[in-house]
Amino acid sequence: MASVDLTQRKRLSDLNPIWIGAGGPGIIRTLDGASVPRREGVGVMFDCPCGCESPCYVPFSNPLDGDGPIQPEKATWSRMGDTFETLTLAPSIRRVGGCAWHGFIQDGGIVNAG
């Protein structure tokens, strides 16, 4: 197996990551008009690691705020770690359309899938 030079690996923190929130003041449910409580850390958005400058959004199955996913019927990723430097997501991430980048976020590092 080839060794990976971790000093040359891209870091998530270099890709302008932000935690994504949802809901909050002024946001209502369309079905019943009820307000939607503010959620924090329901996913992460970052610049695509391939360099195409498109944003990548990855929703979590286990958001930072401890509640469930905001859209459980859609694909979500399991999160370990609570900082950009320690974040690990599973399974791998594959961009659909555009550049079609495929890879992993492991311990805050970006690992291309191949």
Summary of the structure (lengths in Angstrom):
residues: 114
radius of gyration: 15.6
end to end distance: 13.7
largest distance: 55.9
contacts: 290
relative contact order: 0.20
helix: 4%
strand: 36%
